[in-house]
């Protein structure tokens, strides 16, 4: 991915935009060159988005700070300069709740095992990512061309993991702590569809080496946490995941 | 020593004069030198004491009457530094060669963390001779996402444990958690101590810009070349399973790691009677009552 000095950016929303998001996009200090909405799924939103150097995937209830885009774009230009880190194909904002705390549904997943990359990234004040969540993702055109849009047969709560895991297996991506987006949608936590999607992902091909073991372990941890908070809901979730007929092929 | 930020470097050594000289030279060359250097000599027989008194008169020497291992050395050294009023104790082995900015960068971390956390453990980036991360000192990070991002924004990473190869320990940690456990003798004493301090608290950070070289002969991990000392790995792992440094989930990983390393060790030695005996003795002594 080669950075360009004045890149075009198309803001993509999954279904339709909200007035607050419209206002926030108007107020961006870096220009958003195009806008697009899908027909209710991330698959169609990305598949039908007009071409641009970067696609900025935003949740409907996200409200990016005025410099959210600028901070990410600035990084695409500076980060590769000293050669310590490869230029990114994917960037994520820090997605917070209205009270300022990190939004649980959009919490990032740092690389599972690659300490060298983790340390090189922190020296540039960014979080090196192995998986990212929906919220505010800036994805380069080349990555979309190479990996296609998010899969249609995954739920919202799992499709981001699947898509970004595949991209970030090959290409670098970072979370930019200074790029802040407020997410007004309350935290929903784990759903049975997401559990099913993550079970499918364990068997998928988004991984290298021992990563699927880690991914399965992290799912187990999340399930254990859910079980502690709401045992009944957790049982329902597992049953739901087991009973759902898998459709489509493995990723 | 100067009030608030007095730093005592604690260097534990045993029969490695040439490395120790290099280590102490590197301390002299610090952009922010330690206020005091304390060499803890584990009863070396190679003239280490003469070297320190003649070539490094500015250093204090804590001459132990017998070799009580790295664990005992750090125990006694940290105790002495603490009693002397050190705000920070900078722990390292004699084969740790600090780059000139190492201490200064560590001491800048509390300022970078202002408004977030008051750090009690600060760990350097430890590299081998070729500049790559040293496999014996690979940092292990805490993964709580919010704390992680906040730390990264300040150029630091939150850690779950660290080794005594350039580790800055604040006196408040010593006051609350005491000293490293002497009876570990060698290995895992640092892992146990730091993991215990960091178990429920987010006060440990990895400082990527503070760099030290860990000058081991090879960049080995502990398993294949340990010979009889593998005993300590087994015994101390069992000690840790009985202790409070790790939560139950982490103890499961610890069991897994112990099984895995033991299998590698035994296979490497073709399951010879002697090595099997070493492992069994480690297991047996690990479940015995801990010496007080």
Interface residues (C-beta under 8 A of the other chain):
Chain A: X94 X101 X102 X107 X108 X109 X110 X115 X116 X118 X119 X121 X122 X123 X125 X126 X127 X175 X177 X178 X221
Chain B: X125 X132 X133 X138 X139 X141 X143 X145 X146 X148 X149 X150 X151 X152 X153 X154 X155 X156 X157 X206 X208 X209 X249
